[in-house]
Amino acid sequence: SFSSSSSSSKFSNNNKNNLMKIIDSHLHIWSNSQETNQYPYDPDQPPPPPSLKDIASTHALLQQMDQAGVHGALIVQPINYKFDHRYVSNAIKMYPDRFKGMMLFDPDHDNQDEELALQRLDELILDGFVGVRFNPYLFQGKMSENKAAVAVFQRCGELKIPVGIMCFKGIDLHYEDILQLCNTSPKTCVILDHFGFAAVDHQKQFDLVLDLAKLDNLSVKISALFRLGDVYPYERVRKERFGPLLKAFGAERLMFGSDFPYVMEENVVGGGYKGGAVDVVNSWLSKSGNVSGDDEGITVSEEERIAIMGGNAERLFGFWGR
């Protein structure tokens, strides 16, 4: 069901439509200066940008979510902790009605121990993680040729746990790998981050993303608008990326996400978390039903708006709230 039973009275004032539960399907958190001793960053990873270091804590995120009328969020394990999931686990434990997690898969090149990988998956599921992220750039070879990755991917299909894939350097590098991975377990739900990272000037990349609509279990996050080579209010993204995705995948395979805290970076112009992410995508779905200009003729029903802004995330990741 797409109807909302709000997990907190804080939302009723901010959310124009109380029937719509907004779920942010993609964001990150990390410790602020006071918390870093307890939750140190991975020494092999670059630290967060200075402008974001102290505005991405659990409580800083909750403040932003409350101001924007966002009910719940899927926290994607940030790279600055690599495989230490304690900070995200702690946030989920403190606010189980607001947060769920997406763990970061460890390719474990030396051993590719399938049993150990499945054990880690089970442990993090018990900690409130409901998805697995495959970062291709942590693999030494293909995702589909890593024994532990394939075992986890297949188990995710059995458990109905979605797998998110980050194609940061272009989907052309990973297109065949994704097809091969999906072939090992067609029932595993796969989600591409951030429009598949197909910037508005990279049409060949986007054509590959559209082609993946042929995989019934593949969805796309409508997230990180600022990463696609457009400027606020992202009209090219709306017309040239969101509209065609809606036509190819249907509303049931798209979901809103922000990429907090990066949407708050100093060089990202345009409204921050609420104004530059939540309000923009919601406005695309509210403009008298027409998303991509009269020539496209794509209309969005209220039910589809509710699905993209939160219903699809709940269908794939589970219910947020008490």
Secondary structure, DSSP 8 states (H G I E B T S, - for coil): ------S-TTHHHH-S-TT---EEEEE-----TTTTTTS---TTS----TTTTTS-SHHHHHHHHHHHT--EEEEE--GGGTT--HHHHHHHHH-TTTEEEEEE----TTT--HHHHHHHHHHHHHTTEEEEEE-GGG-SS-GGG-HHHHHHHHHHHHHT--EEE--TT-GGGTHHHHHHHHHH-TTS-EEESGGGG--TT-HHHHHHHHHGGGSTTEEEEE--GGGSS--TT-HHIIIIIIHHHHHHH-GGGEEE---BTGGG-TT--S-HHIIIIIHHHHHHTTSTTB-S-TTT--B--HHHHHIIIIIHHHHHH-----
